[in-house]
C-alpha cells in the first residue's frame, strides 16, 4: 500500500524514473523487488522474529533443570537407601549377626546367654525368649525374659553395637541367691571399653523375683512392675519396683507398694521400700538401708517406719486377733530396725517400738480372763476392751518367734495392762500379763472375791498377774484358778450365796 502523499496511479515512465532515482534508504535495502502478474512491482520484506531478552523465563528454565537433577538424585539416593536398608535387615536377621549379638550381651552382663526367635525390623529388635545364667559366685542366678522388644537406633544394623531408647519384656523371672565367694562371678571377662549394648531403660511390666531355692524360696515377689536404668541422674544403676505380692518365709503376706533401689559396686542401697498388708491399703511399712550380698558375715540393717499399720501385718494373724488395731513406730535409738544376715542359713530379725495410731482405737480380745471380768464386774466393755489412747509396746520377730514386750495399755476409768507374750513357730503362746482394774469398779462389784484376788492399789489400779498359755488361736490363762482359790479367804457364808466360777461365767 502506498503512502497517503503519493499518487494512486503511475505511468510506466514515472515508475521507471522512480526505480532509477532509488536512494540507499529505499525499502529495497530491507527487502526484495518483485513484479506481480499484472506487471506492477512491489517490495517483499522478510518478517523478522521478535528477539526480546526475557530473564524470568531463563531463570524458570534453570530452576526446572535443577529440580529435575535434585529429584533424580533423591530417587537414586532413595533407591540406594532402600537397597542398603534391605541388605542391613537381611544381615541383621542372619545367624552371624545373632551370634555376634549373643556375644555382646554376654560381655555386658557376664552371663551365659540363650537367645531364641530373634528377629529385627527397621524400628525394633525382637526375641521370643532371652535366658541369662550366671556362675555361682554371682548373687544373680538367672533371668528369664519372654516377649522381648527393643526400640533401636538405625546404627544398630551396622553390627558394632546395639543401642536404643528402651528394651521391654512382656514378662520375666529373676532368681537371686547367696553367692559363693570361691567361685567366679562372670562367664566372660569384664571390659573397661564402651559397652556394646546400650539402652536407657529396661522394663518388665510383669516381673517375678525369687530369693533362694525356687522350690522353697526365702522371699518370693510376684506380679510386680520392674524398671531398670543403667545410669540414673546420680550416676548409679537404679531399679524401680511397683506393686506386687510379697511372701517372706515365716512372715505375714505383704503387698509391694513401690521400691527404689540403687546399686553401688557390690553394695545395694534400698533408698525406700514401701510395703502394705495384703488386705489393707491404708497402713504403710517402709524400709531403707543397705544390703551386702557379698559379705555374708556382716549383717545388713534396714530402718523401719510404720504408719497406721495393722498389728496383724507385723505380729501375724494369731496375735493380730488378740491385739487388734493400727500402730505407728516410736522414735528409738536401738529399735525400729530389720536386720538381715545373708549366709547358708539366712537370719532376719525385727524390732520395733510402737504406739497406737491416733486415727483408730486398739482392742484386746480372745483371752479367757476378759470374759471373767465381764461376768464378775457386769460390764460389757470387758468383753472387747477398747483403748483410745496410751497404748505402746515392743514387737520382736526372730527365728520364727514373735514376742510382744513392754506392753502398756491403759483406760483410766476401767483397766490397764502390762506384760509380755511370746508366740513360737508351732503356735504355742506363753507369757505373763499384769491386769489392772480401777479400784472403784472392784469396790462396786457385788462379788468380794475380786477384792481378794487383786493386789493393793498402785497407779490408780488394783493389779492381778496372770499366766498366759495355750496357742495363738486358743489362748488360756489362770484367772479361773485364782478366782476359785480366792473363796478360801472369804468369810463363811451360806453356800447358796456364794456363786461358783461356772455360775458367774455362764452366758446370759
Secondary structure, 3 states (H helix, E strand, C coil): CCCCCCCCCCCHHHHHHHHHCCCCCCHHHHEEEEECCCCCEEEEECCCCCCCCCHHHHHHHHHHHHHHHHHHHHHHHHHHHHHHHHHHHHHHCCHHHHHHHHHHHHHHHCCEEEEECCEECCCEEEEEEEEEECCCCCCEEEEEEEEEEEEECHHHHHCCCEEEEEEEEEEEEEEECCCCCCCCCCCCCCCCCCCCEEEEEEEEEEEEEEECCCCCCCEEEEEEEEEEECCCCCCCEEEEEECCEEEECCCCCEEEEEEEEEEECCEEEEEEEEEEECCCCCCEEEEEEEECCCCCCCCEEEEEEEECEECHHHHCHHHHHHEEEEEEECCCCCCCEEEEECCCCCEEEEEEEEEECCCCCEEECCCHHHHHHHHHHCCHHHHHCEECCCEEEEEEEECCEEEEEEEEEEECCCEEEEEEEEECCCCEEEEEEEEEEEHHHHHHCCCCHHHHHCCCEECCEEEEEEEEEEECCCEEECHHHHHHHHHHHCCCCCHHHCCCHHHHCCCC
